[in-house]
Amino acid sequence: MQLSLRLRAIADMIPEGRVVVDIGCDHAFLDIDLTKRKKNKCIACDVRKSVLEIAQKNIAKFGFEKEIELIQSDGLETIDIPEGAVAVIAGMGTSTILSIFKNDKVKSFSQIIIQTNNDWALLRKKMSKKGFQLIEEKVVLEHNKYYVLMKWEIGKILYSSKQCFLGPLLIKKKEFIPYYQYLLHQYQGVYSQIPRQHRVKRYQTRQKIRWLTKELKK
């Protein structure tokens, strides 16, 4: 079984041997890979029964019925989080992720790995306000689409608006320059389409363009 580049990058962020709670596990490909390669104990969760039925079939193909636990749960509601467990939540929008993390159980995880589909700046802002700090960030390009991956742990740090937009750890890594070039092109296109009367939105977009331009000149 070959993982996508996105899922392989997520798997690489997870320490070997740790318990992993995969929230929104889809077809459990990540859990199967972690069990096979890194000897992780996985708890695969999803709110959709139909998805879990497919996951169960995939798990059975590899003979991991005893190693991977399947739980139908709306977010963290029916999950008992083992001590030191790592959470993975990938492929959802930021609003959905933040609604799941309103549950206080989220503080029980030793680490949280997130791949959101949108609003990265908002996610960074809200997670830091909730008492988490970033310990790793990376970007993966797959099928001409960029995926931003973040690893969090408990910590008191508040990021600036610029850090939330650019990624406080991404800006330290030169290999992510193509990602910033892509963002700059996107925001330049957005700015050209904003009507002049929308002054606030034009100002906010110009600010992002300035941040990106400055980073690319370093």
N, C-alpha and C positions, 0 to 999 in steps of 0.2 A: 504494500500500500504506500503510495507516494503522496505526501502532504503538499498542499499548495505552499508557495513561498511565504505567504502571510502566516499560515499555521505553523510552518517550520520555524519561523522567526519567533513566534510566541513560545513554542516548545523550548527553544534555546534559552529563553529567559527564565525558565523554571528550574530550580535546583533539583538534582537527582534525589530520589527517595522520599520526597516530601508528599504529604497528602494534598491533592489538588481538587478543588471544588470548581467544576466547569459549569458556570451559570449560563444557560442558553446553549446547551451542548450540541445542538443540531444533530448530526448523524454520528457523533462520538468519534470522529476520525482523530482528533487531537488526543483524546483519552486513550485510544488504542495505541497510538504511537508512543505516548509517554509511558504506558504500561510495558510496552515491548522493549523500548530502547533505554529508558531511564529508571525503570523499576518503581515508578510512582504509583501510589494507591489513588485511584481517581473516583470521584463522586460526580457522575454526569447528571445534570439537572435541566429540565425544560418544562415550560408550562403546558406544552402541547403533547397530548397523548400520542397522536399520530407520529410525531417526530421521535418520541421515545421508543415506539414500536420498531421503527427503522433502525434506531441506534442499537436496540437489543439484538436485532438480526446481525448487524455488523459485528458487534461484540462476540456473538456466538461463533461467527466464522473464524475468529482467531482464538477461540477457546478461553476467553477472559471473563466468563460469567461470574467467577468467584472473586476476581480482582477488581472489576469495575462495578460500582453500585449505581443503579439508576433510580432517580427520584423525580416524581412529578411535583413541581413546586412553582408557585408564582413568585419569582425572585427568591428571596431568602426565607420565605414564610415557614416552610416545613423542613428546613435543613438544620440539623444539629452540626455545628462546625467543630471539627476536631482541633485540638490544640496545635498551634503552629502551622495550620493549613494555609495554602496559597490559593487565592481566588483568581479565576480567569473569567473575564466577561468580554466577549468579542463579537463584532458584527452587528451591534445595535447602535441606535442613535443616542446622543448625549442625554436627551430628556428622559429616555427610558432607563438608562444607566443610573442617572441621578435619582430617579423615583425608586429604583430598587435599593439604592444605598441610603435611603431615608431610614431604613431598618437599622437599629443600633447594633445588630449582629455583625455589621460590616467591620466594627472595631475589633472583632475576634480574630481576624485574619492577620497573619504575620506579614504577608505581602499581597498586593492586588495588581494583577496585570490586566490592562484595559486596551482594547482597540475599538475606538468609536468611529462611526461613519461620518460624523459632522461635529461642528462647534467645539473644536479642540481647545480653543482659548477659554470658553465657558467651563469646560470640564476641569481644566487645570485650576481655574479660579475657585470653583466650588469644592474641589477635592482638598485644596490647601486650606480653605476656610473650615473644612470639616475635620482638620487635624492630621492630614497626610502630607508627606513630602515625596518628591520624585527621586528615585535612586537610579533610574535608567530610562532612556528614551531612544528610539530608533525609528527609521522610516524604511519601508519596503515598497519597491516598485514592482507591481505585477499586473500584466495585461494593460499597460499604460495608465494605471491608477496607483496613486500613492496611498499607503496605509501608515498611519502613525500609531506606534506602540509605546505604551508607558507602563513602567513598574513603580508602584507606590508602596510606602510603608508608613507607619505611625511616626509623626514628626511635626514640630511646630515651625512652619515657615510660610510666609505670605509672599506670593509672587506678584511682581508689578504687571501692569497691563501689557507692557512690551514682552516680558518673559512669558506670560500666559499665551500670547499670540505666537511668538517664535519658538517657544519651548526652551526652558532654562538650561537644559542639558544638550539639546540639539545644536544650539548656537556655538557650543564648544567643539563641534566636530566638523571638520572641513568636508568630509565625505557626503554631507547632506546639502552641499551647495546647489546641486541640480534641483533638489526639492524647493529651495528658496527661489531659484530662478523660475520654476513652474508657478509658485505662488505669486511672484511679482507680475508675471504675465497675466495671470488670472485677475488680480486686483486692478491692474491697469485697464483691462477690458471692462471690468465692472464700473470703474470710475468714469470711463468715457460714456457710459449709458445712464448715469445718474442725472436726472434733471437739475438744473442750476438752483431751483427753488428749494431743493432738499439739502439745505446747507449742513445740517448735522451729519447726515450720512456721507456727504462729500468730504467733510472734515475728517471723519473717522477713517474713511477709505484712504485719504491722502496720508494720514498718519501711518497706516500699515505699509503703504508704498515707501514712505521715508525709512521706516524701520528695516524693511527688506533691502532697500537700496544701500543703506549704510552697512549692513552685514555683508553684502556681496562685494563691497569695496575693500573690506579688510584683507 
